[in-house]
Amino acid sequence: MPSVLNKFLLLFVLLTTIFSAHNTLYAKETDSSKDLKTEIKDYISHHLEDAYDFSLFSYTNDDGKHVYIGIPLPVILWDGGLQVFSSSKLHHGESVAHVGDNYYKLDHGKIYKTDAQGTITYDETNHATNIAPLDISITKGVASMILIALLMFWIFRSLAKSYVENKGVPAGIGRFFEPIVLYIRDDIARPNIGDKKHGKYMSFLLTVFFFIWFLNLVGLTPLGVNVTGNIAVTFGLALLTFVITNFTGTKDYWLHIFDPLGSSMKWYAKIPLYIILIPIEVLGIFIKPFSLLIRLYANMQAGHIVLMSLIGLMFIFKSWLGSPLSFGLAFAISLIELLVALLQAYIFTMLSALYFGFAAEEHEHH
């Protein structure tokens, strides 16, 4: 029964996404000289980018105006002082936001200072030359991360509370999450880090696993959130792994990097080899976190592109054979993406634990 319910929910999400895409593409198609394929490419690019609101869908009313249905978010700018206003004033770049004595306009996903007419000037490379104030707005990516952080705090606080009240026995939602927590501890942390030192890394491993997993799942909803497909987010997560690995590294960890051959050879015989080995070992310090951020970013970005492309094919074919086939493929990819969402969180956590194990290694010296 739960599997049937999950498939029904996934089907509902996919249909909502298609409905959103249909309304947005139809609104653009009725008021644009671009062909449908170009509009689909623009829609996919818009879906992958961060934004100042949660857009559900849009349509063109009888007056020819675009009407956007979504949830606006606060825009926070530093421009000679703090400027705070709703993103609805920008109207997806179609309006000029008048805030105090200043005017702002959204152009290609970035807010620029302008005049009352919304003038944006460009250089020879087609880049805007207007002043761009310091932007610390709460975008949909930031809002999603805050919501996931609050959700995780509530879930695991409830889990800890149920442990105390039931004398070590979880209750409610804790029964679902306890086996996952134990798996991360017993099958990821302990084998890779060791029984003695795995405890001090557990808080990070659990946090990064559930944070990535939940964000990946949110990315499959019609809200158009692509947080883990943002290289800045994956860079931040990989940077944390990099910092923890190197700041908790033992003497043996650093000796392995700068003295990889140990005492197995005479010092004068090791010099030619060290000219090659030490730069490789030092480079490996940076390659490991780089592989983490690229793997997560590329997999999630590719998954969104494939899924949205298949949905776009439905509007290109417009036939009784092509559209159902595209829908079936999109539904199958959605099922795979559910697995990928969990798999990418697992891989990031596993590799982080492996790097922590390298940092925590100790050897007996005779």
N, C-alpha and C positions, 0 to 999 in steps of 0.2 A: 504493500500500500504506500509506504513512504516514497518508493522509487517512482510510482505512478504520479504521485503528487509533485515530485521534483520535475518530472518531464512536463507535467501540465504547467508548472510555474515557468519553466524554461521556454515553453511554447508561447506563453502569454508575454514574456519579456521580448521574445523575437518578433511577435506580431506587433507589439507596441513600438519597437524600433523601426520596423518596416513602415508602420503608420506615420511615425515621425519623419522618416526619410521621404515618404511620399508627399506629405504636406509641404515640407521644406523645398523639395525639388519642384513640385508643382508651382509653388509661389514664385520661385526664381524663373521657371520656364515661361510663365505668363508675362514676365516683365524683364526679359533679358534676351539679347541677340545671340548669346552663346548657345552652342548645341548641347544636347542632353549629356553626352559623354564628358564634355568639359565641366558641366554643372555637377556631375557625379564626382569628378576628381576634386572639385572645389569643396563639395560636401564632405568627402573623406578627409581632406586636409583640415577642414574646420573641425571635424570630429576629433582628430588627433591632437589638435592644439589646445592649450589652456585658454580659458575665457573668463570674463568677468561676471558670468551668470550661468545658471543651469538652464539650458534651452531644451524644451521638450519638442516643440514643433512650431511652425509658422505658416501663415497663409496670407493671401492677398484679398483685401476686402473689396467692396463694390466701388470704393473711391480710388482703387489702385494702390493703396498703401499697404506696406508689409506689417502684419500684426504678429508679434512674437509672444508665444506662450512659454513662460518659464519662471525661474526664481532669481530675481536680481540679488547681487551681493554688494557689500560696501566697497567703494573705491577710496583708497587712502593714499594721498599724494603729499609730498613735502615740496612746497613751492613758495618760498618766503614765509613759511608757516604751514601748519597742518591743514590740509584740505580734505574733508570727508563728505562724500555724497553717494547716492545710490547709482549703481550701474545702469539703471533704467533711463537715466538722463542722457546717456550716450546713445541709446537706441540702436545698438549694434553698428555704430559708426555713421548712422543716417542723420543724427542730430548733434547739435553743439551743446555741451553742458555749461551752463552759466553758474559759476560758483563764486560768490563774492564779487570781486572786480576782475576775475579771471575767466577765460573761456578755454574749454578743453574738447578735443575731438579724438575719437578712436580711429586709427588708420592702420590696417594690416596687423591687428592684434596689439597695438601699442598706443598709449595715450600721449598726445602732443598738445602743447600750448598753442592756441590759435587766436583768431579774432572772432567778432560776432558773426561773421559770414562763414566761419569754419575753413579759412584758407590754409591749405597745406602746400608748401613748396617742395620741389624735388631737385636733386642734383642730376648730373649727367648719368649716374648709375641708378637712377630711379629710387634713391633713398631720400626720405623726408629730412629736410634741413631745419624744421621747427624745433624749438626747445622741448626736450622730453624731461619732465620733472621726475624726481626720485619717486619710484612707484613701489609702495609696500602694501598694495591692495590684497584683500582676501579673495583670491580667484577660486574657481571651482575645484582646482587641484588642492589648494591650501585648505579650503573648507572640507573637502573629502578627507584629508589627513587628520584634521581636527576632529571630525565626526568619528572616524575609525579609532582614534586615540581615546576618545570618551567612551566609545562602545567597548573597547578592550578593557579600560579601567573598570567599567561596570561589570563586565562578564567575570573578570578574574578576581575582583573584590567579592563578588557573590560566591565564586568558587571557594575562596579562602574562608569566607564567613560560614559556608556550609560545612567545611572541614571542622571548624571549631565547634559548631553547634551539634554536629552529628558524630563527633569523636573520630575524625579521620575518614568518614564516609561521605562522598559527595552527594548532593541532591539537586534535582532540577536539571538545569542546563549544564551543570558541572559534570554530570554523568557522561555527557558527550565529549567534553573537552579533557577530562582526566586521562583517558587512554592516549590522547595525542601528546599531552604534556609528559607522560611517562615514556612514550616512545622516543621523544626528543632527548630525554635524559638518558635512557638505557640503551638506545640504538644509534644515537648520533653523538651525544656529548661524551659519554664514558668511553666508548671504543676509540674515539679520535683524540681525546684530551687526556684521559686517564682517570682512575677512580679518585685520586687525591686532589686534583686541581679542577675537575670539571665544574664544581659547584660555583666558583666565582664567575664563570662564563654563562651560567644557565639563564640569568635574567636577560642578558642581551640576546641569546639564541632564541628564547621563547618569544621575546618582543618582536624580533625581526621576522620570525616565521609567521606569526599571526598577523603582523602588520602588513607584510607583503601579500599574504593569502587573502585577507579581507579586502585590500585595495584592488587586487586582481578580480575578485568577485564583483566589486562595485563597478569595475570597468565593463562588465558584461550587461549592465542595466541600460535602459534607454536614456539615462542622464547624460551620456556622452563623456564620462570621466575616463581619462587615460593617464592616470597618475604614474603608474609603473612603466608606462611607455614614454615618460619624460626623462631624458638623460640626466637632467639636473637632480632629480629625485634619486635615481639609481646611483649617481655619483656620490650623493650624500650618504646613502646607506653603505656603499663600498668604502667610503672614507672612514666611517666609524669602524669597520672591520680592520682597515689598515692601521688606524691609530691604536686600537686595542691590541692588535697583534704585536706591534713594535714597541709599545710602551709597557707591555707585560712580558716581553721577551727575556728569557733567562740568559745567563752568561754563556751557556752551551749553544743557545740559539745564535747569538752573535759570533761566537767562535766558529760555528759551522759556516757562517757567511764569509768571514774574513780569514779563516784558517781551515778551509774545507778538507785539506789533506791530513790535518792533525800532526801527530808525531810519527807517521808511517814512513817519512822520508827525511833525509838530511835537509837543513834549511836552504843550502845553496842549490840543491837539486829541485827544490820546490819553486824557486823564483820564476823560471820560465813558464811554469804551469799557472802560477798565480796571476801572471799578467793577463791570462785568458779567463781563469775561473772566477776570480774575485769580481770583475765587472759583470759577469753573467749572474752571479749570486746577488749582487746589489740590484741589478736590473730586475731580477725575479721578485724583489720586494715590492716593486711597483706594478709588475705584470699581473701578479695574483689579484689584487683588488680591481685592476683594470678589466680583467676577464670577468669578474663578478658583475660589474656595472654594464658591460657590453652585452653579456648573455641575457640578463634580465630585460634590459631595454629592447634589444633586437627581437627577442621572442614575443614579448607583449605587443610591441609595435606591429610586427608582422601579422600576428593574430587578428588585430583590429583591422588592418588593411584588407586581409583576405575576407573577413566576415562582411565588412561594409561593401567590398567589391562585389561579392555574391548577391547582396541585397540590391545593389545598383543594377546588376544584370537583369533583374526582374523588370525594371522600367525600360530597359533597352529592348528586350525580347518582345514584351507585350503580346505574348501568344499563349495558347492553352498548353503548349508543350514546354516552351522555354521557361516561363515564369514558375510553374510548379517545380520544375527541375532545379532552378536556382534556389527556390525556397527550401527544397529538401536538402540541398547541399549546405545552405546556410544553417539549417537546423542541425545537421551532422557536425559541422564545424563548431557550432555553439556547444554541443556535447563534448567535443574534444577540448574546447577552450576551458571548460570546467575542470578537466583533468590537468591541463597545462597550468591553470591558476594555482593549483595545489603543488604541481611538480616543480614549478619555478621557485616557490617558497621553500620547498624541501631542498632543492639544489643549492640555493643561496645559503641556507642554514647549514647544510652538510659541509660545503666548502669553507664556510667561516669557521666551523668547528675544527676542520682539518688544519687550517692555518693557525688557529689557537693552539692546537696540539703541537705544531712545529715550534711555536713560541714558548710553550711550557715544558719542552723536553729537557731532561737532565740526565747526565751520564756519570757513572762512577769513574773518578780519575785515580789512576794508580801512580 
